[in-house]
Amino acid sequence: MKIFDKINGQHVGVILIMGLAVICARPVTAKENPYKTQVRKQLLKYEKPTKKQLLWASKDAKTHLIDLATDRREPVKVRVKAVDALALFKDEDTYRVLRGLVFDPLEPDKVRGAAMETIGFFKKWPVLRILKQFVLGHDRLFRLRAAQGLERFGSPEACRILMDALAREENLDTKLRLNKLYDKCVKRGKP
């Protein structure tokens, strides 16, 4: 019986030690790509970083910007700046990411609004349909950000959509801001 008690006690000790190791162990996390970290630093260092500054941080800056813009663990400020910087990389991948952010109701309003504004740099006709539905919508933040996107688009059709939004707007402050954007759109697009 003494041998059985001794073995049993050893097993209990091993089990306790393994249990403590499991409880105290930190979860293993992957180390972040140092180039992604450099791109984040460039975003935070400059008000409006240039493409050259971002590419200095990493030749894959666009990929890292997309990661930063879509990663919900990132602070909203970083995500918004990443979305803004994606305007420097006008290609189909970037367009799809921005479109996804615009329509995702789980995204913070600031990120969705920034995506609405940035998508205006993409001279594609679906952009006008996307921005039109938001500029004529109910949410004031989205109306203004979509209007900024339309101003950036700058076509005669974008200016007409802004004029429609201006005619429908009831809030005086919003109406004044829409009017300024309409004037810029006219100068840019000459309808």
N, C-alpha and C positions, 0 to 999 in steps of 0.2 A: 504494500500500500504506500510505503514511503516513496518508492520509485515513481508510482503513478501520480502522486501529489506533486513531486518535483517536476515531472514532464508537463503536467497540467499547468503548473505555475509558470513554467517557461513559455508555454504557448500563450498564456494570458498576457505575459510581459511583452512578447513579440507583437501580439495583436494591439496592445495599448500603444506601443511605440509607432507602429504603422498607422494607427488611427490619428495620432498626433501629427505625424508627418503629412498626412492627407489634409488635415484641418489647417495646419500652419502654412502649407505650400501656397505660394502665389500662383495665380493663373498665368500660364505662359502666353505672352503676347508677342506678336511679330514686331521686329524692330522696323520703325518707319524708314522709308527710303530717304536718304540724306538729300537727294535732289528735290524731292517734294518739300522737304523742310526749307530748302533754299528758296524755292518758288514762293512759299508762304511768307518767308522773311521779306522778299521783294514786294509782295502785295502790301504788307504792313508798313514797309519803309517809305514807299512812295505813294502820293495821293492817287496818281494815275500812272502806274508803271508802263513803260514802253515795251514793245515786243522785243527789242534788243536787250533790255534789262531782264526780262523774263527768260529769254533764250540764253543769256549769260548764266543764269542760275541753273538751267538744265536745257539740253537740246530737246528734251521731251516735255517742255513746259506746257504745251496744250494738254497732254495726257494728265499731267499733275493738276492743272487748273480744273479739268473735268472732275478729277477725283475730289479736289477740295470743294468744288461747287455742289457736288452730289452727296458728300459724306455728312450725314446728319449728326455725327459726333463733333464736327467742327463748329466753332462759334459762328453765329449768324453773320457777324461783321466780316469774317474771313470768307464765308460762302458768298456774300454779296459782292465783295471785291473780286473774287474769282469769277463770278458770273460777268461782272463788268469787263474784266480783262479778256474774257472769251471773245469779245467783239474784235479783238486783234487777229483771231484765227477763224476766218469765215470759210468754213467747209461744211460738208453734209453731216459729219459726226457732231460737230459743235451745234449745228442747227437742231438736230434730233434731241440732244441733251437739253438745250434751252426750251424747246417745245415741250418736252417732258416735264420740266420744272414749272412751266406756265400752267399746265393743266393738272398738276398734282395737288389736290386739296390738303394733303398732309404736310406739305412744305410750309414753312413760315411765310407770312405775307410779304415780308421784305425780300425774301429770296425770289418768290414768284414775281413780285413787282420789278425787281432788277432784271429778271429774265425777259419780262415783257418789253422793257426798255431796250435791252441789248439785242433782242431778236429783230428789232427795227433796222439794224444794220444789214440784215440779210435781204437782198433785193429779190424776194420770191413772192409770187402772188398769194400763196397760202398765208403768208405773214399778215397781209391786209385783212383776211377773214378772221384770223386769230385775234388781232388787235382790235378790230371793229367790235367783236362781241364783248370785249372788256371795256372799251372806251364808252360804249353805250349801256354798260351794266349799272348795277346798283352800288357797288363798293367804290367809295371816293378815291382811296389809295390806288386801286386798280385802274380807275378811269384816268387818273393823272399819269401813272406809269405807262399805260397803253398809249396815251396821247403823246408822251415823250418818244415812245417807239415809232409812232406814226410820223412825228416830226423828223426823226432820223431817217425814216424810209424816204420821205421827201418827194413822193410822186404826186401828180395832180389828183389821183384817186385818194391817196392818203390825206391830202389837204381837204378834199370834199368830205371825207369821213369826219375829220376834225371839225369842219363847219357844221355838220349835222349834230355832233356832240355838243358844240358850243350853243346851238339853237335850243337843245333840250335841257341844258344845264340850268339848275335853279339856284345853286349856291353861288353867291357873288364872288367869293374868293376863288373858287374853282373856275368860275367863268373867266375871271381875269387871267388866271394861269393858262387856261385853254386858249384864250385869245392871243397871248404871247407866243404859245407854241404854234398856233395857226399862222401867225405872221412869219415866224421862222420857216415854217413849212412852205409858205408861198415863195419866200426868197430862195429856198433850196430847190423847190420843185417847179415853180412857175406854172401854175395850172392854167 
